[in-house]
């Protein structure tokens, strides 16, 4: 396994690209198209330098270097985590066999599809966040936005590397398609619905990086278990960077809730809009929306495709090797709660292998609960009775068994008229969106921050909050 990273190369890499001239030329041919996409669809705010983290190693120690970098000069590299020469397939019908270093012909189409879907999400979030830099609440937040953006760009490079290196002409065509589709485009939208939604304000950005990037964590976690070793190693390294994106979301919502709590206490009212804060019920409606569109990313609760991927060894479960079962799942059962037309719920026992998307979604939901507990603790400490809640998994769904039903946040199945009558209580209204956007004024002065969000408890890489994170 080559671990050296050649940063002097046109395309920084640790896969010894110079030894494969054909692949190198192909990627060098894609590189200008990527840079054109970045210029057209990447951050709208121009900077003279951002205090960015650049991956310089794949090892456990010292893998990142921090310095001011002009974003378009960021060294997007292609990294695979270190190879375990003894790695064996952990699940499915190939369990126990050595992990594949090449794509088996019978699984070529399925593996390519999985990589394309994952790759399509990476540039999409950059496109969704294109305008946010123009309204950043502080230089600290602006820096974090650019960090997320450049690393999503690097994740795109990682998926494109796999397509070019292992899938020939079809892979190269799919790599072109990743730049051709654009978030929200009426003609060529991104593949998954959540990546065509707007991220038009910073509360939406914090919610996106908490809920939607957390979905990314679980999707990458299942691909990390893949029998196709290059895909597994790529995803293993991407997970390192994804952790920071979720940190931005977790602490971002923390800070909004903290500031709202301060204003509630200061003015002795929950109606803090007039005082420049975001009311807690608006935050709850944002939470409801971003959580539920992220649940749709897990797909239908029952899936023969997911079962087939598992049996073939292409995509595992979250923490597959820690599961205490036979890793075949052909004889195991699990229950699925299903809404009925008469407004009741039934439970159906099914083969566990058909409920893999549900299994992953349950892991995700348990993780999301940790954020809600954090935000409620802030309110508890402030002596405020309001409590945030995750809505029922059936609420506001466009994908899966709940999509044809009207289900309230507490899980009650209601008729369409009742649902529509209460919609404004549960999901962000146009007035909510307009109000939050009205607060989005840029604050680019060192050590200063917008009125609707609290400053972070600590800066990046040991730097203080008033550090000049971005040169404008």
VOKOL-461477 format. One record per residue (C-alpha): residue in three letters; x negated, z negated, y. Coordinates in pm, whole numbers, padded with zeros to 5 digits, always signed. Each point is the difference from the previous one (the first is absolute). Layout:
BEGIN
ALAXZY...
END
This chain:
BEGIN
UNK+00000+00000+00000UNK-00160+00105+00329UNK+00034-00274+00260UNK-00216+00148+00277UNK+00201+00107+00304UNK-00146+00299+00178UNK+00102-00045+00364UNK-00224+00281+00117UNK+00203+00254-00193UNK+00267+00205+00171UNK+00248-00181-00222UNK-00118-00360-00062UNK+00042-00079-00367UNK-00114-00205-00294UNK+00081+00262-00261UNK-00324+00200+00040UNK+00189+00290+00149UNK-00323+00190+00066UNK-00042+00046-00376UNK+00326+00197-00018UNK-00034+00281+00251UNK+00333+00161-00090UNK+00193-00323+00060UNK-00202-00070+00313UNK+00084+00340+00147UNK+00366-00045-00084UNK+00018-00337+00174UNK-00201+00130+00296UNK+00261+00273+00026UNK+00278-00262+00012UNK-00182-00221+00252UNK+00071+00212+00316UNK+00368+00011-00095UNK-00001-00377-00027UNK-00166-00033+00341UNK+00254+00240+00149UNK+00279-00209-00152UNK-00156-00320+00141UNK-00020+00155+00347UNK+00359+00122-00016UNK+00174-00277-00191UNK-00233-00302+00036UNK-00008-00264+00277UNK+00114+00135+00337UNK-00212-00248+00199UNK-00356+00115+00059UNK-00271-00267-00004UNK-00374-00018+00057UNK-00053-00230-00295UNK+00188-00241-00227UNK-00146-00302-00181UNK+00060+00135-00349UNK-00082-00100-00354UNK-00171+00274-00198UNK-00043-00025-00374UNK-00370+00021-00087UNK+00004-00122-00359UNK+00237-00044-00290UNK-00155-00324-00124UNK+00144-00348+00027UNK-00241-00100+00278UNK-00049+00156+00340UNK+00226+00298-00050UNK+00091+00043+00368UNK-00188+00056+00326UNK+00153-00068+00344UNK-00090+00188+00317UNK+00154+00198+00284UNK+00080+00351-00117UNK+00187+00288+00162UNK+00288+00049-00249UNK-00051+00374-00047UNK-00364-00075-00086UNK+00099-00257-00265UNK-00187+00069-00323UNK+00282+00071-00240UNK-00159-00024-00340UNK+00101+00041-00358UNK-00051-00315-00198UNK+00062-00099-00355UNK-00041-00360-00109UNK-00281-00060-00245UNK+00058+00133-00347UNK+00038-00233-00294UNK-00152+00206-00285UNK+00185-00215-00255UNK+00345+00028+00160UNK+00278+00055-00251UNK+00360+00109+00050UNK+00211-00316+00027UNK+00349+00126-00089UNK+00213+00275-00148UNK-00062+00217-00304UNK-00370+00042+00084UNK-00059-00375+00030UNK-00350-00096-00107UNK-00149+00348+00043UNK-00278+00058+00257UNK+00128+00075+00351UNK+00008+00373+00079UNK-00270+00145+00223UNK+00176+00337+00008UNK+00367+00097+00021UNK+00157+00059-00344UNK+00174+00337+00000UNK+00333-00140-00118UNK+00017-00242+00294UNK-00138+00229+00269UNK+00328+00073+00180UNK+00117-00362-00005UNK-00331-00139+00129UNK-00014+00260+00274UNK+00354-00090+00107UNK-00082-00372+00015UNK-00307+00067+00215UNK+00189+00234+00233UNK+00279-00254+00057UNK-00251-00276+00074UNK-00207+00234+00218UNK+00306+00109+00199UNK+00060-00356+00123UNK-00346-00043+00152UNK+00012+00252+00289UNK+00372-00066+00045UNK-00052-00350+00138UNK-00261+00131+00246UNK+00257+00251+00125UNK+00268-00268+00027UNK-00232-00216+00212UNK-00132+00279+00220UNK+00140-00130+00331UNK-00040-00375-00051UNK-00338-00019+00172UNK+00170+00092+00327UNK+00190-00332-00005UNK-00244-00240-00171UNK+00063-00366+00090UNK-00375-00079+00009UNK-00340+00150-00072UNK-00008-00207-00321UNK+00321+00165-00122UNK-00117+00342+00113UNK-00315-00046-00204UNK+00203-00096-00308UNK+00219+00307+00040UNK-00304+00228+00000UNK-00146-00185-00300UNK+00317+00061-00198UNK+00005+00365+00108UNK-00359+00086-00089UNK+00029-00172-00337UNK+00320+00185-00083UNK-00198+00312+00087UNK-00269-00106-00244UNK+00259-00063-00270UNK+00118+00355+00055UNK-00357+00118-00053UNK-00015-00198-00325UNK+00312+00168-00138UNK-00119+00343+00117UNK-00331-00057-00176UNK+00184-00061-00329UNK+00214+00313+00048UNK-00302+00217+00076UNK-00228-00148-00264UNK+00238-00008-00296UNK+00294+00238+00056UNK-00154+00335+00092UNK+00192+00257+00203UNK+00331-00187-00025UNK-00168-00317+00121UNK-00149+00181+00300UNK+00342+00141+00088UNK+00156-00345-00024UNK-00274-00137+00227UNK+00099+00259+00260UNK+00362-00108-00036UNK-00089-00359+00090UNK-00083+00123+00350UNK+00279+00257+00017UNK+00281-00255-00048UNK+00059-00228+00298UNK+00194-00322+00046UNK+00354+00064+00125UNK-00039+00378-00003UNK+00342+00162-00058UNK-00160+00285-00195UNK-00298-00162-00173UNK+00061-00377-00016UNK-00211-00248-00194UNK+00102-00044-00362UNK+00130-00359+00024UNK+00274-00101+00241UNK-00165-00310+00151UNK-00284+00218+00124UNK+00236+00212+00205UNK+00137-00298+00194UNK-00116-00068+00354UNK-00249-00276+00079UNK+00085+00003+00368UNK-00093-00352+00109UNK-00241-00276-00094UNK+00253-00222-00173UNK+00073+00298-00225UNK-00376+00041-00054UNK-00041-00362-00106UNK+00300+00034-00232UNK-00138+00327-00141UNK-00341-00151-00070UNK+00162-00305-00158UNK+00268+00167-00215UNK-00095+00366-00046UNK-00375-00052-00033UNK+00082-00278-00247UNK+00187+00257-00207UNK-00325+00201+00019UNK-00186-00297-00143UNK+00226-00006-00307UNK-00004+00377-00049UNK-00381+00004+00020UNK-00007-00297-00237UNK+00187+00198-00268UNK-00225+00305+00047UNK-00305-00227-00022UNK+00106-00062-00360UNK-00001+00375-00077UNK-00183+00129-00304UNK-00142+00273+00227UNK-00306-00193+00112UNK-00080+00184+00329UNK+00355-00070+00121UNK-00029-00363-00104UNK-00331-00046+00180UNK+00122+00173+00315UNK+00308-00221+00021UNK-00203-00313-00069UNK-00206+00066+00311UNK+00302+00097+00212UNK+00158-00336-00079UNK-00287-00172+00184UNK+00088+00178+00322UNK+00374-00033-00051UNK-00034-00379+00018UNK-00088+00022+00370UNK+00302+00218+00071UNK+00228-00266-00147UNK-00188-00266+00196UNK+00089+00191+00318UNK+00366-00007-00102UNK+00011-00361-00114UNK-00172-00143+00306UNK+00172+00247+00232UNK+00347-00123-00098UNK-00139-00358+00009UNK-00097+00050+00363UNK+00331+00156+00103UNK+00193-00288-00161UNK-00237-00253+00156UNK+00048+00145+00348UNK+00378+00018-00042UNK+00001-00366-00112UNK-00203-00097+00307UNK+00248+00172+00230UNK+00299-00155-00179UNK-00149-00347+00049UNK-00110+00070+00356UNK+00338+00131+00116UNK+00221-00196-00244UNK+00189+00309-00110UNK+00000+00242-00292UNK+00073+00284+00241UNK-00357+00062+00111UNK+00034+00369+00078UNK+00026-00073+00370UNK-00324-00197-00025UNK-00199+00286-00152UNK+00015-00112-00364UNK+00152+00156-00311UNK+00306-00196-00123UNK-00022-00121-00359UNK+00311+00191-00110UNK-00164+00327+00108UNK-00311-00091-00201UNK+00227-00066-00301UNK+00163+00343+00038UNK-00343+00167+00017UNK-00096-00195-00313UNK+00318+00118-00177UNK-00072+00364+00081UNK-00370+00018-00082UNK+00037-00206-00317UNK+00279+00214-00139UNK-00155+00340+00075UNK-00314-00133-00169UNK+00203-00100-00307UNK+00107+00364-00028UNK-00366+00093-00049UNK+00012-00161-00344UNK+00244+00266-00117UNK+00295-00041-00234UNK+00021-00322-00199UNK+00017+00199-00324UNK-00252+00278-00041UNK-00096+00207-00300UNK-00281+00150+00207UNK-00150-00345+00057UNK+00041-00078-00370UNK-00173+00324-00096UNK-00283-00066+00248UNK-00044-00345-00155UNK+00003+00121-00358UNK-00254+00271+00086UNK-00226-00251+00179UNK+00027+00169+00340UNK+00150-00290+00198UNK+00015-00362-00107UNK+00168-00316+00122UNK-00118-00232+00273UNK-00277-00216-00152UNK+00041+00178-00334UNK-00292-00170-00172UNK+00135-00345+00085UNK+00338+00063-00162UNK+00059-00193-00321UNK+00174+00264-00212UNK-00091+00295-00220UNK-00044+00244+00296UNK+00223+00247-00185UNK+00343-00139+00100UNK+00188+00204-00261UNK+00163-00309-00152UNK+00047-00210+00314UNK+00319-00033+00201UNK+00089-00097+00358UNK+00322-00023+00198UNK+00119+00215+00287UNK+00268-00115+00246UNK+00236+00287+00083UNK+00267+00023+00272UNK+00346+00108-00117UNK+00271+00197+00185UNK+00231-00305-00015UNK-00244-00204+00209UNK-00150-00203-00287UNK-00348-00014-00148UNK-00083+00047-00367UNK-00323-00058-00189UNK-00117+00253-00256UNK-00277-00057-00249UNK-00233+00297-00025UNK-00336+00098-00146UNK-00265-00157+00221UNK-00198+00321+00012UNK+00289+00170+00181UNK-00006-00268+00273UNK-00361+00028+00114UNK+00096+00085+00358UNK+00219-00310+00003UNK-00287-00207-00139UNK-00229+00116+00282UNK+00270-00054+00261UNK+00049-00358-00117UNK-00371-00068+00042UNK+00019+00145+00350UNK+00305-00203+00098UNK-00166-00325-00108UNK-00299+00094+00217UNK+00223+00081+00299UNK+00158-00346-00027UNK-00335-00153+00095UNK+00019+00160+00344UNK+00353-00125+00058UNK-00115-00353-00085UNK-00286+00032+00252UNK+00233+00115+00277UNK+00257-00271-00078UNK-00271-00266+00009UNK-00082+00107+00356UNK+00366-00059+00089UNK+00009-00330-00187UNK-00308-00124+00183UNK+00165+00099+00328UNK+00318-00189-00088UNK+00214+00315-00009UNK+00278+00022-00263UNK+00006+00381-00036UNK-00135+00126-00335UNK-00111+00352-00101UNK+00115+00135-00337UNK-00075+00301-00215UNK+00326+00188-00056UNK+00135+00065-00349UNK-00188+00288-00175UNK+00323+00200-00001UNK+00040-00008+00377UNK-00046+00326+00198UNK-00140+00196-00290UNK-00033+00379-00017UNK-00169+00014-00341UNK+00103-00144-00337UNK+00311-00156-00150UNK+00102-00173+00324UNK-00013+00310+00216UNK+00365+00095-00046UNK+00131-00346+00085UNK+00053-00205+00315UNK-00179-00328-00058UNK-00042-00275+00259UNK-00326-00190+00056UNK+00133-00286-00218UNK+00081+00238-00286UNK+00377+00033+00043UNK+00138+00343-00084UNK+00241+00107+00274UNK+00188+00313+00099UNK-00143+00255+00242UNK+00215-00114+00294UNK-00119-00361-00035UNK-00361+00113-00028UNK+00019+00223+00305UNK+00179-00269+00200UNK-00289-00240-00061UNK-00285+00248+00010UNK-00104-00107+00352UNK-00048-00356-00123UNK-00232+00107-00278UNK-00208+00295+00115UNK-00171+00081+00332UNK+00239+00156+00247UNK-00090+00263+00256UNK+00020-00283+00258UNK-00247-00210-00205UNK-00244+00289-00022UNK+00032+00078+00370UNK-00055-00365+00093UNK-00310-00040-00216UNK-00140+00325+00134UNK+00063-00124+00354UNK-00253-00279-00069UNK-00268+00240-00119UNK-00234+00021+00299UNK-00371+00041-00068UNK-00233-00290+00072UNK-00356+00130-00002UNK-00171-00282+00191UNK-00245-00212-00201UNK+00147-00335-00104UNK+00351+00089+00120UNK+00309+00054-00215UNK+00361+00114+00038UNK+00269-00261+00068UNK+00194+00054-00324UNK-00279-00083-00248UNK-00236-00296-00041UNK-00377+00056-00012UNK-00169-00011-00343UNK-00148-00324-00125UNK-00337+00172-00044UNK-00163+00333+00073UNK-00152+00262-00226UNK-00331-00060-00182UNK-00061-00325+00189UNK+00049+00158+00342UNK+00218-00183+00257UNK+00342+00129+00105UNK-00138+00106+00340UNK-00270+00219-00160UNK+00001+00361+00122UNK+00135+00141-00325UNK+00073+00340+00153UNK-00185+00198+00267UNK+00257+00194+00201
END
